[in-house]
Amino acid sequence: MPEPHLAHDTAGLLALDREHVWHPYGPMPGRQQPLLVESAAGVRLRLAEPAEGRRELVDGMSSWWSAIHGYNHPVLNEAVRGQLDRMSHVMFGGLTHEPAVRLAARLVEITPEPLRHVFLADSGSVSVEVAVKMCLQYWRSLGRPAKQRLLTWRGGYHGDTWQPMSVCDPDGGMHGLWSGVLPRQVFADAPPPGFDAGPDPAYEAHLREMIGRHADELAAVIVEPVVQGAGGMSFHSPAYLRVLREACDEHEVLLVLDEIATGFGRTGTLFAAEHAGISPDVMCVGKALTGGYLTMAAALCTTRVAEGIARGEVPVLAHGPTFMGNPLAAAVACASVDLLLGQDWALEVKRIEAGLREGLAAAAGVPGVKDVRVLGAIGVVQLEHEVDMAAATRAAVRAGVWLRPFRDLVYTMPPYVTGNEDVARICASVCDAAAAG
């Protein structure tokens, strides 16, 4: 068998990929051959060889919702190059550096008050682990160790590590294999669908009752605000976030908002919590934080939480990833945030939203389509059955677009720099994929 560094041809690389590389949410070896990307620029992925007659694909996924500025952006490239000349990494224990300090200050500046303290993590899932640890340790430090469970609503997704898996949907989610092993959390019913739908008083009462009934054992409530992402791409009324905030305050429970997918403008506000006019005790951000360049996330908390932990028998948050505060990632994150806020990003998201509404309207007439919904730069076509992912993906590629359908969903979350013609092309490909899938 050739050594990996000798396999420069497409067939050789794909053979090595099949033999050695375990792709996300797939078996080993994989059942479907991945497309080999050789480069990317703007909103286009260039393939090593044509697939379905296409050498270039418009990216309708922002590389799992992170590449909001597209690829090979000169400003972000320069941020990485400049930092690389200074230092690519230095340990964060006992040391600090300008990119991490500036990033933390910037996040405090743009997130809702009173979030004041920033713990930098490796990934979104790890930031949720850190957020949960903050909440558990807060109550332990205050002499209330019985408050150690989490409440969430069904239909959620928070990551693939241990505590995040425990608050993903227990029935329809991908982590059912671990039921009986994961910590047992408290699940409210899924929020009624519809961002613009009026709040359901019965559901609001249900949330209040669940939090009140379990208050003595609850450390925190954790939810994705406004949009439930990988759990089903469902939108809900911001009113339910206000109910959670009020009930948590009333019953001495912390509120954690997972803004990993929704943060940095995706839903039309900079953070989805702004739709409800509330602030959590802990907030997780990630994905678009670095513009898709490097892996980094953060858990932000209030002074109340930080000082509560510091008053405990163990006054430190015992968590410290090796690559915490990585200078390269922090530098490009600062550049990405500045790039976003230095333009009328809200107008661009509204433009994409209008294009998605217009272009996806045709999907409502496709046989087997259950629902079509759009919010910000998110477009979703939900089928009445499980999507044939292979057939749907091939149909999208034939149309010149990269999509990644899952469960009963064909959806898109394009980069904010996607032009109107490419938005229309993405919409046409979603319709084609829904019909094929």
C-alpha positions in Angstrom: 0.0 0.0 0.0 1.4 3.5 -0.9 2.4 5.8 1.9 -0.1 8.7 2.4 2.4 11.3 1.2 2.8 9.5 -2.1 -0.9 9.5 -3.0 -1.4 12.7 -4.9 -3.9 11.5 -7.4 -7.6 11.7 -6.7 -8.2 8.0 -6.8 -5.3 7.3 -4.5 -6.4 9.9 -2.0 -9.9 8.6 -2.0 -8.7 5.1 -1.5 -6.6 6.2 1.5 -9.6 8.1 2.8 -11.8 5.1 2.6 -9.2 2.9 4.4 -8.1 5.3 7.2 -10.4 8.3 7.6 -13.5 8.2 9.8 -15.9 10.9 8.7 -18.6 12.4 11.0 -21.8 10.5 11.6 -20.6 7.7 9.4 -19.4 4.1 9.6 -15.9 2.8 9.0 -15.3 2.3 6.2 -17.7 4.8 4.7 -20.7 3.7 2.5 -20.6 6.8 0.4 -17.5 8.3 -1.3 -16.9 11.9 -0.2 -16.2 14.7 -2.8 -12.5 15.7 -2.7 -12.2 19.5 -2.4 -8.9 21.0 -3.6 -9.5 24.6 -2.9 -12.2 27.2 -1.9 -12.7 30.9 -2.6 -15.6 33.2 -2.0 -18.7 30.9 -1.8 -17.3 28.2 -4.1 -15.7 24.9 -3.4 -13.5 23.6 -6.2 -13.4 19.8 -6.6 -10.4 17.8 -7.5 -12.4 16.2 -10.3 -16.0 16.8 -11.6 -18.9 15.3 -9.8 -22.3 15.0 -11.6 -20.7 17.2 -14.3 -19.7 20.0 -11.8 -16.2 21.0 -10.9 -17.3 24.0 -8.7 -20.1 24.0 -6.2 -21.7 27.0 -4.5 -21.5 26.2 -0.7 -25.0 26.3 0.7 -23.9 25.2 4.2 -21.2 27.7 5.2 -19.2 24.6 6.2 -21.7 23.7 9.0 -22.7 27.3 9.5 -19.2 28.7 10.3 -17.8 30.3 7.1 -20.1 33.3 7.2 -17.6 35.4 5.2 -17.0 32.7 2.6 -13.5 31.2 1.9 -10.1 32.6 1.3 -11.1 36.0 2.5 -8.1 38.5 2.3 -8.8 40.1 5.6 -9.0 36.8 7.5 -6.0 35.4 5.6 -3.9 38.4 6.6 -5.0 38.1 10.2 -3.7 34.5 10.3 -0.5 35.3 8.4 0.3 38.3 10.7 -0.3 36.2 13.9 1.7 33.3 12.5 4.8 35.5 12.2 4.5 36.4 15.9 3.5 33.0 17.4 1.1 30.3 16.5 0.5 29.0 20.0 1.5 29.5 23.6 0.0 27.8 26.6 -2.7 29.8 28.4 -1.9 28.6 31.9 0.0 31.4 33.6 0.5 33.3 30.3 -1.7 35.5 28.3 -1.5 37.3 24.9 -3.1 40.2 23.0 -5.4 38.2 20.6 -7.1 36.4 23.4 -7.5 39.5 25.6 -8.9 41.5 22.7 -11.3 38.7 21.7 -12.6 38.4 25.2 -13.1 42.1 25.5 -14.8 42.2 22.1 -17.2 39.4 23.1 -18.2 41.1 26.3 -18.8 44.3 24.3 -21.2 42.7 21.8 -23.1 40.1 23.9 -26.0 41.0 26.1 -25.4 42.5 29.5 -24.5 41.4 32.1 -22.2 38.8 30.5 -18.8 39.9 31.6 -16.4 36.9 31.8 -15.1 34.7 29.0 -13.8 31.1 29.0 -12.2 30.2 25.7 -12.7 26.6 24.6 -11.7 24.3 21.7 -15.2 23.7 20.2 -18.8 24.4 20.6 -19.5 21.1 22.4 -16.6 21.8 24.8 -18.1 25.2 25.5 -21.3 23.5 26.5 -19.4 21.2 28.8 -17.8 24.2 30.4 -21.1 26.0 30.7 -22.6 23.0 32.5 -19.6 22.7 34.8 -19.9 26.4 35.7 -23.6 25.9 36.7 -23.0 22.8 38.7 -20.0 24.3 40.5 -21.9 27.5 41.2 -24.5 25.8 43.2 -22.0 23.5 44.9 -20.0 26.5 45.9 -23.2 28.1 47.4 -23.8 24.9 49.5 -26.6 23.5 47.4 -25.0 20.4 45.7 -28.5 18.8 45.1 -29.0 21.3 42.3 -27.2 19.2 39.7 -29.7 18.4 36.9 -30.4 20.3 33.8 -33.8 21.1 32.2 -34.2 21.5 28.5 -36.9 21.1 25.9 -37.2 18.2 23.4 -35.9 18.6 19.9 -32.6 20.2 20.9 -29.0 19.5 20.0 -26.0 20.8 22.0 -23.1 18.7 20.8 -21.6 15.2 20.9 -19.5 15.1 24.1 -20.9 13.8 27.4 -23.0 16.5 29.1 -24.1 18.0 25.8 -25.4 14.6 24.7 -27.5 14.4 27.8 -29.5 17.5 26.9 -30.0 16.5 23.2 -33.4 15.2 22.2 -33.7 11.9 24.0 -36.0 10.2 21.5 -35.5 11.7 18.0 -31.9 12.6 18.5 -28.8 10.7 17.4 -27.6 9.9 21.0 -30.3 7.4 22.0 -27.6 4.7 22.1 -26.4 6.2 25.4 -29.8 6.4 27.2 -29.3 4.8 30.6 -25.7 5.8 30.7 -25.8 9.6 30.3 -26.9 11.8 33.2 -30.7 11.8 33.5 -31.9 15.3 32.7 -35.4 16.9 32.8 -37.2 17.3 29.4 -40.0 19.7 28.8 -42.1 19.3 25.7 -40.7 20.8 22.5 -41.7 24.4 21.9 -44.7 24.9 19.5 -43.2 25.7 16.0 -43.4 29.0 14.4 -41.2 32.1 15.0 -44.1 34.5 14.2 -46.8 32.4 15.8 -48.3 33.8 18.9 -47.2 32.2 22.1 -49.3 29.3 23.4 -50.4 30.1 27.0 -50.7 26.4 27.8 -47.1 25.8 26.8 -45.9 28.8 28.7 -47.7 27.3 31.8 -46.0 24.0 31.1 -42.6 25.5 31.1 -43.3 27.4 34.4 -44.7 24.2 36.0 -41.7 22.1 35.0 -39.2 24.5 36.3 -41.1 25.1 39.5 -41.6 21.4 40.1 -37.9 20.5 39.7 -36.4 23.7 41.0 -34.7 22.1 44.0 -32.7 19.8 41.8 -32.1 22.0 38.8 -28.8 23.7 38.3 -29.8 25.3 35.0 -32.1 25.4 32.1 -30.3 25.1 28.7 -31.8 25.7 25.3 -31.1 26.9 21.8 -32.8 30.3 21.5 -35.3 30.7 18.6 -33.8 28.1 16.3 -33.3 24.4 17.2 -30.5 23.5 14.9 -29.3 19.9 14.3 -32.2 18.6 16.3 -34.6 19.5 13.6 -34.1 23.0 12.3 -37.3 24.2 14.0 -38.1 27.8 14.8 -40.1 28.9 17.9 -41.5 32.1 19.4 -39.0 34.3 21.3 -41.8 34.7 23.9 -40.8 31.3 25.4 -37.3 32.6 26.1 -38.9 35.4 28.3 -40.9 32.7 30.1 -37.7 30.8 30.8 -35.9 33.9 32.1 -38.8 34.8 34.4 -39.2 31.2 35.7 -35.5 30.8 36.3 -35.3 34.0 38.2 -38.4 33.1 40.3 -37.1 29.6 41.2 -33.3 30.2 41.6 -32.2 28.4 38.4 -29.5 29.5 36.0 -30.3 30.0 32.4 -27.9 28.9 29.7 -28.4 29.9 26.0 -26.6 27.9 23.4 -25.9 30.4 20.6 -23.3 28.3 18.9 -25.4 28.0 15.7 -27.5 31.2 16.1 -24.8 33.7 17.1 -23.2 36.4 14.9 -26.2 37.4 12.9 -27.6 34.1 11.5 -31.2 34.7 12.6 -31.3 38.4 11.8 -30.1 39.7 15.2 -26.5 39.6 16.3 -27.5 37.0 18.9 -30.9 35.2 19.0 -31.5 36.2 22.6 -32.0 39.7 21.3 -35.3 38.6 19.6 -36.6 38.1 23.2 -34.8 41.1 24.8 -33.3 38.8 27.5 -29.8 37.9 28.7 -28.8 34.5 30.1 -26.5 33.7 33.0 -24.2 31.7 30.7 -24.0 31.9 26.9 -22.1 29.6 24.5 -20.8 30.8 21.2 -18.8 29.1 18.4 -19.0 28.1 14.8 -19.0 31.5 13.1 -16.7 33.0 15.8 -13.6 32.5 13.7 -15.3 32.8 10.3 -14.8 29.1 9.8 -11.0 29.4 9.8 -10.0 27.6 13.0 -11.8 25.8 15.8 -12.7 28.0 18.8 -15.6 28.6 21.0 -16.4 30.4 24.3 -18.6 30.2 27.3 -19.5 33.6 28.7 -21.0 34.1 32.2 -22.1 36.9 34.5 -20.2 38.2 37.5 -22.7 36.5 39.8 -21.8 33.1 38.4 -18.0 33.8 38.4 -18.0 35.2 42.0 -20.3 32.4 43.2 -17.8 29.8 41.9 -14.9 31.7 43.5 -16.6 31.6 46.9 -16.5 27.8 47.0 -14.3 25.3 48.7 -12.7 24.8 45.3 -12.6 28.4 44.0 -11.3 27.6 40.5 -13.0 26.3 37.4 -11.0 23.2 36.9 -11.0 23.1 33.1 -8.0 24.0 30.9 -7.7 22.7 27.3 -4.2 22.5 25.9 -5.1 24.8 23.0 -7.2 27.2 25.1 -7.0 30.7 23.8 -4.9 29.6 20.8 -3.4 32.9 19.4 -4.0 32.0 15.7 -7.7 31.2 16.4 -8.1 34.3 18.6 -6.5 36.6 16.0 -8.7 35.4 13.2 -11.8 35.5 15.5 -11.1 39.1 16.3 -10.7 39.8 12.6 -13.9 37.9 11.7 -16.0 39.8 14.4 -14.6 43.1 13.2 -15.3 42.2 9.6 -18.9 41.4 10.4 -19.6 44.5 12.5 -17.7 46.7 10.1 -20.4 46.3 7.5 -24.2 46.3 7.3 -24.4 42.6 8.1 -28.1 42.9 9.1 -29.0 44.2 5.6 -27.1 41.4 4.0 -28.9 38.8 6.1 -32.2 40.4 5.2 -31.3 40.3 1.6 -30.5 36.6 1.8 -33.7 36.0 3.8 -35.8 37.7 1.0 -34.0 35.6 -1.6 -34.7 32.4 0.3 -38.3 33.2 0.8 -38.8 33.9 -2.9 -36.7 30.9 -4.1 -38.0 28.3 -1.7 -41.7 29.1 -2.2 -41.7 26.7 -5.1 -40.7 23.8 -2.8 -44.2 24.0 -1.1 -45.6 22.4 -4.3 -43.1 19.5 -4.4 -44.8 16.2 -3.6 -43.8 14.9 -0.2 -42.9 18.4 1.2 -44.4 19.0 4.7 -43.2 22.5 5.4 -41.1 25.3 4.1 -39.7 27.9 6.6 -37.2 30.8 6.5 -35.6 32.9 9.2 -32.7 35.2 8.6 -30.1 33.4 6.5 -31.7 30.0 7.2 -33.9 28.1 4.7 -35.5 24.8 5.5 -37.6 22.4 3.5 -39.0 19.6 5.6 -40.3 16.4 4.0 -43.0 14.0 5.1 -40.5 11.2 5.4 -36.8 10.5 5.9 -34.7 12.1 3.1 -32.7 9.9 0.8 -29.5 11.7 1.5 -27.5 10.2 -1.4 -30.1 11.0 -4.0 -30.8 14.5 -2.6 -27.1 15.3 -2.4 -26.5 14.2 -6.0 -29.4 16.3 -7.2 -27.9 19.4 -5.4 -24.5 18.7 -6.9 -26.0 18.4 -10.4 -27.4 21.9 -9.8 -24.0 23.1 -8.8 -24.6 23.5 -5.1 -23.2 21.7 -2.0 -25.9 20.8 0.6 -25.9 18.3 3.4 -29.5 17.0 4.1 -30.3 15.0 7.2 -33.3 13.3 8.7 -36.3 14.7 7.0 -34.7 18.0 6.1 -33.1 19.7 3.1 -31.9 23.0 4.3 -29.4 25.8 3.6 -27.4 28.3 5.7 -25.3 30.1 3.1 -22.4 32.5 3.8 -23.5 36.1 4.2 -21.5 37.1 1.1 -23.6 34.9 -1.2 -24.8 37.0 -4.1 -28.4 37.1 -5.3 -27.8 34.8 -8.3 -26.1 32.2 -6.1 -28.9 32.5 -3.5 -31.4 31.7 -6.3 -29.2 28.8 -7.4 -29.1 27.4 -3.9 -32.9 27.6 -3.7 -33.3 25.8 -7.0 -30.9 23.1 -5.8 -32.9 22.7 -2.5 -36.1 22.2 -4.5 -34.3 19.7 -6.7 -32.9 17.9 -3.7 -36.3 17.8 -2.0 -37.9 16.3 -5.1 -35.1 13.7 -5.4 -34.9 12.9 -1.7 
